[in-house]
Structures are given as structure tokens and as C-alpha cells.
Amino acid sequence: MGARIIGSGSYLPQKCVTNHDLEQMVDTSDEWIVRRTGIRTRYLLEPDQEPARMGIAAAKRACEDAQVSLETIDLFIVATNFPDMICPGSSPFIASGLGLDQTPFFDLKAGCSGFVYGMAIADGLIRAGLYKHILLVGSEALSRVTDWSDRKTCVLFGDGAGAVLLETGRADEGVLGSAIFGDNDKALLLHMPAGGTRTPADSSTLQQGGHFLKMEGAGVYRSAVPMMERATREALAAASLSLDDVDWLIPHQANIRIIDSLAVRLQVDKEKIITNLDRVANTSTASIPIALDEARQDGRIKSGDVVVMTAFGAGVTYGAVVVRI
């Protein structure tokens, strides 16, 4: 039997930055940002706040929602692209904050598709009988790697975390099908040039802005829509379902134009698409679990609903999972 979601949680920092706030920082406007992206606000960590606090809060809320003790968790996965430290990552710090003393943990880096990849991996591990309760967190502090003088990218990103608790389900619930893909020819559509072993940090990389996230916006748009369409259709085929069987679609919250174009290609009613990027912006690996948790908590997503989660991200990675809640 595959993995079913028994609890979800999310966390957003307290600091809200509006488009009007950004107008004071760079040459932009609320009208331009909304028209190009659909984003109106985003939430950012304060400079003295550790990113791990977001994953800790989201994970605790997921366990409380599931009414499951943290002691029952036998595997902990953190999907993130910009961990607290390059080594050892984010998972040990979040695990420590949760009191998971002997629980195995690891970071998963798969661009903004990280949460979808994590769902597919967790499902496979549960189906294999290796684990019974897996805690999966998507957490991202993108404000720490954003160039706040670059009007093309600084308007896009926010910080946040989302989490789900997974356990073994029945044949008719949980993950019904998944499809994950990669396209390394497009590896540099989204990337951070410096800070790794290819280009170690030094004074010149700092001066050149090599530690900020770079994005080729037009290339991302051209790739994202067909990639998420393909992943959605193939995940549904793996689940022996059609788009008519889907109650909700939760796409990666990157840009409203991408989401609208995906709806057209899939011929899905926009009323079935869950979005929150107008409030929280692009939170990368956290975007889908935050949206999922909000929709579960406000009653839109109900027990028995079929939900498709689909994403694309740096690498380039893309994929989808079909879940019956």
C-alpha cells in the first residue's frame, strides 16, 4: 500500500512585504508586478531569524493535525534548495528542533519540484515496507539569496515552509500515481553561479553577485507549462484516472501566467486550481505544501478528494503526484 497524507502544516514569517514596499526599493510598481506575476505580497524572515524555525513550526503543526506523536516518525525528509548550511544542510537542524534524536534524515534538492519528488520517494519507501511514518517538509528562505536590487527577480520570491505526515494507506487512498522527470539541458535556467565547489566563494564572487539566484524568465515560462502538463497527464495515467476525476489541481506557485496557461492546456476549470501566490509569492519547495495545508484547513479539500500536485524547478526538474486525500 502507498503513502497517504494524515496531517499537514505550514508556516509563514510575520514580516509582510507588499508591492508598494518594493516600489521604495527598486524601479517597479504594484501594477507591473501584479500584471506580470499575480503577486501582491510576500512574507520574509527577519535577518536574525534562523531558517530552520520555519520547518520546525510547519512540521509540528502537521503532527498536531494528524494527532500523531513525533516519536512515531521513522524517517524525516527536507526538500530545500538553499539549506541553513551547505553542509550539513537543513534537515539536522530541523530534526534537532523537533527532538528527533535517532530518526534518520536527509535533505532533498530538486529545485522547486522538491516537494513533489519527496512525495514520490516517500511513497516508494512506504510501499517497499521500509518505513511506516514519514515526515516530509518543504522549506525555503529565498530572501537570503535574492538580489533586492534586481527588479526582475526580487518581486517573485517569499519565505515559508509546509509539511505533510505520511503513513501507509489503503489501495484506494494516498498516492495513486506519480511521474517525475529531468531535463539537464536546461540546467542554467535557474541557478546560483557561486558558492559551490565549481566556483568557491571569494571576494570577487561577492562583488559580482554570484551568490544570488539567477533566472532566465522567458526560458522558464516556455518550459514550465508543457513540463507540468506532461507530468500531470502521465501521473494521472499511472493512477488510471483522467482529468475529469480530479477535484483539485495544486501547481507550483511561480507565476499566475504560467498557472493560467497550464489550465488552458489541460482544459481544467480555474475554480479547481488552488493558488495563493498573490499572498505568499513563490516559496519554491514550500509552495505546494503551504497551498495544500491552507486548502485542507479551510475546508476546500475534503476527505476522498483527488488532488494533483505538479511542479517544475531548477535542474530542470518536473513532476506530478496524484493523491486521494
TIZAPA-640555 format. One line per field, with one value per residue (C-alpha): residue number from 1; residue in three letters; chain; x, y, z. Coordinates in Angstrom, 1 decimal, always signed. Layout:
// TIZAPA-640555
n: c(NUM_...) $
res: c(ALA_...) $
chain: c(A_...) $
xx: c(X_...) $
yy: c(Y_...) $
zz: c(Z_...) $
//
This chain:
// TIZAPA-640555
n: c(1_2_3_4_5_6_7_8_9_10_11_12_13_14_15_16_17_18_19_20_21_22_23_24_25_26_27_28_29_30_31_32_33_34_35_36_37_38_39_40_41_42_43_44_45_46_47_48_49_50_51_52_53_54_55_56_57_58_59_60_61_62_63_64_65_66_67_68_69_70_71_72_73_74_75_76_77_78_79_80_81_82_83_84_85_86_87_88_89_90_91_92_93_94_95_96_97_98_99_100_101_102_103_104_105_106_107_108_109_110_111_112_113_114_115_116_117_118_119_120_121_122_123_124_125_126_127_128_129_130_131_132_133_134_135_136_137_138_139_140_141_142_143_144_145_146_147_148_149_150_151_152_153_154_155_156_157_158_159_160_161_162_163_164_165_166_167_168_169_170_171_172_173_174_175_176_177_178_179_180_181_182_183_184_185_186_187_188_189_190_191_192_193_194_195_196_197_198_199_200_201_202_203_204_205_206_207_208_209_210_211_212_213_214_215_216_217_218_219_220_221_222_223_224_225_226_227_228_229_230_231_232_233_234_235_236_237_238_239_240_241_242_243_244_245_246_247_248_249_250_251_252_253_254_255_256_257_258_259_260_261_262_263_264_265_266_267_268_269_270_271_272_273_274_275_276_277_278_279_280_281_282_283_284_285_286_287_288_289_290_291_292_293_294_295_296_297_298_299_300_301_302_303_304_305_306_307_308_309_310_311_312_313_314_315_316_317_318_319_320_321_322_323_324_325) $
res: c(MET_GLY_ALA_ARG_ILE_ILE_GLY_SER_GLY_SER_TYR_LEU_PRO_GLN_LYS_CYS_VAL_THR_ASN_HIS_ASP_LEU_GLU_GLN_MET_VAL_ASP_THR_SER_ASP_GLU_TRP_ILE_VAL_ARG_ARG_THR_GLY_ILE_ARG_THR_ARG_TYR_LEU_LEU_GLU_PRO_ASP_GLN_GLU_PRO_ALA_ARG_MET_GLY_ILE_ALA_ALA_ALA_LYS_ARG_ALA_CYS_GLU_ASP_ALA_GLN_VAL_SER_LEU_GLU_THR_ILE_ASP_LEU_PHE_ILE_VAL_ALA_THR_ASN_PHE_PRO_ASP_MET_ILE_CYS_PRO_GLY_SER_SER_PRO_PHE_ILE_ALA_SER_GLY_LEU_GLY_LEU_ASP_GLN_THR_PRO_PHE_PHE_ASP_LEU_LYS_ALA_GLY_CYS_SER_GLY_PHE_VAL_TYR_GLY_MET_ALA_ILE_ALA_ASP_GLY_LEU_ILE_ARG_ALA_GLY_LEU_TYR_LYS_HIS_ILE_LEU_LEU_VAL_GLY_SER_GLU_ALA_LEU_SER_ARG_VAL_THR_ASP_TRP_SER_ASP_ARG_LYS_THR_CYS_VAL_LEU_PHE_GLY_ASP_GLY_ALA_GLY_ALA_VAL_LEU_LEU_GLU_THR_GLY_ARG_ALA_ASP_GLU_GLY_VAL_LEU_GLY_SER_ALA_ILE_PHE_GLY_ASP_ASN_ASP_LYS_ALA_LEU_LEU_LEU_HIS_MET_PRO_ALA_GLY_GLY_THR_ARG_THR_PRO_ALA_ASP_SER_SER_THR_LEU_GLN_GLN_GLY_GLY_HIS_PHE_LEU_LYS_MET_GLU_GLY_ALA_GLY_VAL_TYR_ARG_SER_ALA_VAL_PRO_MET_MET_GLU_ARG_ALA_THR_ARG_GLU_ALA_LEU_ALA_ALA_ALA_SER_LEU_SER_LEU_ASP_ASP_VAL_ASP_TRP_LEU_ILE_PRO_HIS_GLN_ALA_ASN_ILE_ARG_ILE_ILE_ASP_SER_LEU_ALA_VAL_ARG_LEU_GLN_VAL_ASP_LYS_GLU_LYS_ILE_ILE_THR_ASN_LEU_ASP_ARG_VAL_ALA_ASN_THR_SER_THR_ALA_SER_ILE_PRO_ILE_ALA_LEU_ASP_GLU_ALA_ARG_GLN_ASP_GLY_ARG_ILE_LYS_SER_GLY_ASP_VAL_VAL_VAL_MET_THR_ALA_PHE_GLY_ALA_GLY_VAL_THR_TYR_GLY_ALA_VAL_VAL_VAL_ARG_ILE) $
chain: c(A_A_A_A_A_A_A_A_A_A_A_A_A_A_A_A_A_A_A_A_A_A_A_A_A_A_A_A_A_A_A_A_A_A_A_A_A_A_A_A_A_A_A_A_A_A_A_A_A_A_A_A_A_A_A_A_A_A_A_A_A_A_A_A_A_A_A_A_A_A_A_A_A_A_A_A_A_A_A_A_A_A_A_A_A_A_A_A_A_A_A_A_A_A_A_A_A_A_A_A_A_A_A_A_A_A_A_A_A_A_A_A_A_A_A_A_A_A_A_A_A_A_A_A_A_A_A_A_A_A_A_A_A_A_A_A_A_A_A_A_A_A_A_A_A_A_A_A_A_A_A_A_A_A_A_A_A_A_A_A_A_A_A_A_A_A_A_A_A_A_A_A_A_A_A_A_A_A_A_A_A_A_A_A_A_A_A_A_A_A_A_A_A_A_A_A_A_A_A_A_A_A_A_A_A_A_A_A_A_A_A_A_A_A_A_A_A_A_A_A_A_A_A_A_A_A_A_A_A_A_A_A_A_A_A_A_A_A_A_A_A_A_A_A_A_A_A_A_A_A_A_A_A_A_A_A_A_A_A_A_A_A_A_A_A_A_A_A_A_A_A_A_A_A_A_A_A_A_A_A_A_A_A_A_A_A_A_A_A_A_A_A_A_A_A_A_A_A_A_A_A_A_A_A_A_A_A_A_A_A_A_A_A_A_A_A_A_A_A_A_A_A_A_A_A) $
xx: c(+0.0_+1.2_+1.6_-1.5_-1.5_-2.7_-1.7_-0.4_+1.0_+2.5_+4.3_+4.9_+7.1_+5.5_+7.1_+4.8_+6.3_+3.9_+4.4_+4.2_+7.1_+9.1_+8.4_+10.6_+13.5_+13.6_+12.2_+8.9_+5.2_+2.3_+0.6_+3.6_+4.2_+0.5_+0.1_+3.3_+3.2_-0.1_+1.8_+0.8_+2.5_+5.2_+6.5_+10.2_+12.3_+14.0_+17.8_+18.3_+15.9_+17.2_+15.5_+15.1_+12.5_+10.0_+10.4_+10.1_+6.9_+5.3_+6.3_+4.9_+1.6_+1.4_+1.9_-0.7_-3.1_-2.5_-2.7_+0.4_+3.4_+6.8_+8.2_+6.3_+8.2_+10.8_+12.1_+12.4_+12.9_+13.5_+13.1_+15.1_+17.4_+19.1_+19.7_+20.8_+24.3_+25.7_+27.0_+25.2_+22.1_+18.8_+17.4_+19.7_+18.8_+15.0_+15.3_+17.0_+14.3_+11.7_+13.5_+14.0_+17.1_+17.6_+15.4_+17.2_+17.0_+18.3_+18.0_+16.5_+17.5_+15.3_+14.6_+11.0_+9.9_+11.5_+8.2_+6.7_+9.9_+9.7_+6.2_+7.2_+10.2_+8.3_+5.5_+8.1_+9.8_+6.4_+5.4_+8.6_+7.8_+10.9_+9.1_+5.7_+5.6_+7.5_+7.6_+8.2_+8.9_+9.4_+11.2_+12.8_+14.4_+14.6_+15.0_+18.6_+19.6_+17.6_+19.2_+16.9_+18.3_+17.2_+13.6_+13.1_+13.6_+13.2_+9.4_+9.0_+10.1_+9.0_+9.9_+7.9_+7.6_+5.0_+4.8_+2.9_+2.9_+2.6_+1.7_+0.7_-2.8_-5.2_-5.3_-7.9_-6.2_-3.0_-0.6_-2.3_+0.2_+3.4_+5.6_+8.9_+11.3_+14.5_+16.0_+19.6_+20.0_+18.2_+20.2_+21.1_+17.6_+17.6_+20.9_+23.3_+26.6_+28.9_+29.3_+29.7_+32.8_+32.8_+33.1_+34.0_+33.1_+35.7_+35.7_+35.3_+32.2_+30.7_+31.4_+29.9_+26.7_+27.4_+25.6_+22.2_+19.6_+19.7_+16.8_+16.1_+12.4_+11.4_+13.0_+11.3_+7.9_+8.4_+9.5_+7.3_+3.9_+4.5_+6.6_+3.8_+1.2_+3.2_+3.8_+0.2_-1.1_+1.4_+0.8_-2.9_-2.2_-0.2_-3.2_-5.6_-7.5_-8.4_-8.6_-12.4_-11.6_-9.6_-11.2_-8.2_-5.0_-2.2_+0.5_+3.8_+3.1_+5.6_+3.7_-0.1_+0.6_+2.2_-0.7_-3.3_-1.6_-1.4_-5.2_-5.8_-3.6_-5.2_-8.6_-9.2_-11.7_-9.8_-12.2_-10.4_-7.0_-5.7_-3.5_-2.1_+0.9_-0.9_-0.4_+2.8_+4.7_+7.0_+8.2_+9.9_+9.7_+7.3_+4.7_+2.7_+2.6_+1.6_-1.2_-2.3_-2.4_-4.4_-6.9_-7.3_-7.6_-10.2_-12.3_-11.9_-10.0_-12.1_-11.6_-11.9_-10.9_-8.4_-5.7_-2.9_+0.3_+2.6_+5.8_+8.9_+12.2_+15.9_+17.8_+15.5_+13.2_+9.5_+6.9_+3.4_+1.7_-1.9_-3.3_-6.6_-6.9) $
yy: c(+0.0_+3.5_+6.7_+8.7_+12.2_+12.1_+15.6_+18.9_+22.1_+25.3_+28.4_+31.9_+34.5_+37.5_+40.2_+41.0_+42.9_+44.5_+45.5_+49.1_+48.4_+47.2_+50.4_+52.1_+49.7_+49.2_+50.7_+48.8_+49.3_+47.4_+47.4_+45.9_+43.2_+42.1_+42.1_+40.2_+37.7_+37.9_+38.6_+41.3_+40.4_+38.0_+37.0_+37.3_+36.2_+38.9_+39.0_+37.5_+34.6_+31.1_+29.4_+26.1_+27.7_+27.6_+23.9_+23.2_+25.1_+23.6_+20.0_+20.4_+21.7_+18.7_+16.3_+18.1_+18.0_+14.2_+13.8_+11.7_+11.9_+12.9_+9.8_+7.7_+9.2_+6.8_+9.0_+12.7_+14.4_+18.1_+19.4_+22.6_+24.3_+26.7_+24.9_+26.5_+25.4_+23.8_+21.1_+19.5_+21.0_+21.9_+18.5_+18.0_+21.5_+21.0_+17.5_+18.8_+21.4_+18.7_+16.4_+13.6_+12.3_+9.0_+9.4_+9.2_+12.4_+13.9_+16.9_+16.6_+19.1_+19.0_+22.7_+23.8_+20.3_+19.1_+18.5_+16.5_+14.5_+14.0_+12.7_+10.2_+9.0_+8.7_+6.7_+4.3_+3.8_+3.1_+0.8_-1.1_-1.6_+0.3_+3.0_+3.5_+7.2_+9.7_+13.4_+15.5_+19.2_+21.8_+24.9_+27.8_+31.1_+32.6_+36.2_+35.2_+34.5_+37.2_+40.3_+43.0_+45.5_+43.3_+44.2_+41.1_+38.6_+40.3_+40.7_+37.0_+35.3_+34.7_+32.6_+29.8_+26.1_+23.4_+19.8_+16.6_+13.5_+10.3_+6.8_+3.5_+3.8_+1.5_+0.7_+3.4_+6.3_+8.2_+8.4_+6.8_+7.7_+9.7_+10.9_+12.7_+13.9_+15.9_+17.9_+18.7_+20.6_+23.5_+23.3_+27.0_+28.4_+28.9_+28.7_+30.3_+30.7_+30.8_+29.2_+25.6_+23.7_+24.7_+28.4_+28.7_+31.9_+34.7_+38.4_+38.5_+36.3_+38.5_+41.7_+40.1_+39.0_+35.3_+34.3_+35.5_+33.3_+33.9_+33.2_+33.3_+34.2_+33.7_+30.2_+29.2_+30.2_+28.3_+25.2_+25.2_+24.9_+21.9_+20.2_+20.4_+19.4_+16.3_+15.3_+15.8_+13.7_+10.9_+10.8_+10.5_+7.7_+5.9_+6.2_+5.0_+8.3_+11.2_+14.9_+14.5_+12.6_+15.4_+17.6_+19.9_+20.9_+22.4_+23.7_+25.2_+28.8_+30.5_+32.9_+33.4_+33.5_+30.0_+28.7_+30.2_+28.7_+25.3_+25.5_+26.2_+23.3_+20.9_+22.3_+22.5_+24.9_+27.6_+27.0_+23.7_+25.2_+26.2_+29.3_+31.5_+33.2_+36.5_+36.5_+34.4_+34.7_+31.9_+29.9_+27.2_+23.8_+25.2_+26.5_+23.3_+22.1_+25.6_+25.7_+22.2_+22.9_+26.1_+24.3_+21.4_+23.7_+26.0_+23.0_+23.2_+19.9_+17.2_+13.5_+11.5_+14.3_+13.6_+16.1_+16.6_+18.4_+19.4_+21.4_+22.4_+23.8_+24.3_+21.4_+21.3_+19.0_+18.5_+16.1_+15.4_+13.2_+12.2_+11.8_+10.8_+12.6) $
zz: c(+0.0_-0.8_+1.3_+2.5_+4.0_+7.5_+8.5_+7.1_+8.5_+7.2_+8.4_+7.1_+8.7_+10.4_+8.2_+5.2_+2.3_-0.2_-3.8_-2.6_-0.2_-3.2_-5.0_-2.4_-3.1_-6.9_-10.1_-10.2_-9.5_-7.9_-11.3_-13.1_-10.6_-10.4_-14.2_-14.8_-11.9_-10.0_-6.7_-4.3_-1.0_+0.3_+3.8_+4.7_+7.6_+9.7_+9.3_+12.8_+12.4_+11.5_+8.5_+10.4_+12.6_+9.6_+9.0_+12.7_+13.0_+9.9_+11.0_+14.5_+13.0_+10.6_+13.5_+15.6_+12.7_+12.4_+16.1_+15.9_+18.3_+16.9_+18.4_+15.8_+12.9_+11.4_+8.5_+8.1_+4.6_+4.0_+0.4_+0.1_-2.4_-0.1_+3.2_+6.5_+5.7_+2.5_+4.8_+6.7_+5.2_+6.9_+8.0_+11.0_+12.4_+11.9_+13.3_+16.4_+16.9_+16.7_+19.1_+16.5_+18.2_+16.5_+13.4_+10.0_+8.0_+4.7_+2.5_-0.9_-3.6_-6.8_-7.5_-6.9_-7.7_-4.4_-2.6_-5.5_-5.7_-2.0_-2.2_-4.9_-2.9_+0.4_-1.4_-2.8_+0.6_+2.3_-0.5_+0.0_+3.6_+4.8_+6.8_+8.3_+9.2_+7.0_+7.8_+4.6_+4.8_+2.1_+3.4_+1.7_+2.8_-0.6_+0.7_+1.7_-1.9_-3.6_-5.2_-3.9_-6.5_-9.4_-10.3_-12.5_-9.6_-6.3_-6.8_-7.2_-4.0_-0.4_+2.5_+4.1_+4.9_+4.5_+5.8_+5.5_+7.6_+5.6_+6.6_+4.9_+3.3_+1.7_-2.0_-2.8_-1.0_-0.7_-3.7_-6.6_-9.2_-9.8_-12.6_-12.2_-14.9_-15.5_-18.4_-17.7_-21.0_-19.2_-16.0_-16.1_-16.5_-12.7_-10.8_-8.3_-10.0_-7.0_-3.6_-4.6_-5.4_-9.1_-8.1_-4.4_-2.6_-2.6_-2.7_-6.5_-6.4_-3.8_-5.8_-8.9_-7.1_-7.7_-4.6_-5.7_-7.6_-11.3_-13.6_-17.3_-17.1_-20.7_-20.8_-17.6_-18.9_-22.2_-20.4_-17.3_-18.9_-21.2_-18.5_-15.9_-18.5_-19.4_-15.7_-14.8_-17.7_-17.1_-13.3_-14.0_-16.5_-13.8_-11.5_-14.2_-13.8_-16.1_-15.6_-15.1_-12.0_-10.4_-7.8_-7.2_-9.0_-6.9_-9.2_-8.1_-7.2_-9.5_-11.7_-12.4_-16.2_-16.0_-14.0_-16.3_-19.4_-17.7_-17.1_-20.7_-21.9_-19.5_-20.1_-16.3_-14.8_-12.9_-10.0_-9.5_-9.2_-5.8_-5.8_-3.1_-4.8_-4.7_-0.9_-0.4_-3.8_-5.0_-2.0_-4.1_-2.4_+0.2_-2.3_-2.8_+0.8_+2.0_-0.5_+0.3_+4.0_+3.6_+1.4_+3.9_+6.9_+5.3_+4.1_+0.4_+0.2_+1.8_+2.6_-0.6_-2.9_-5.7_-5.8_-8.4_-7.3_-10.1_-10.2_-12.2_-10.9_-11.2_-12.8_-14.7_-12.7_-13.1_-11.9_-10.5_-7.9_-7.8_-4.2_-2.8_+0.5) $
//
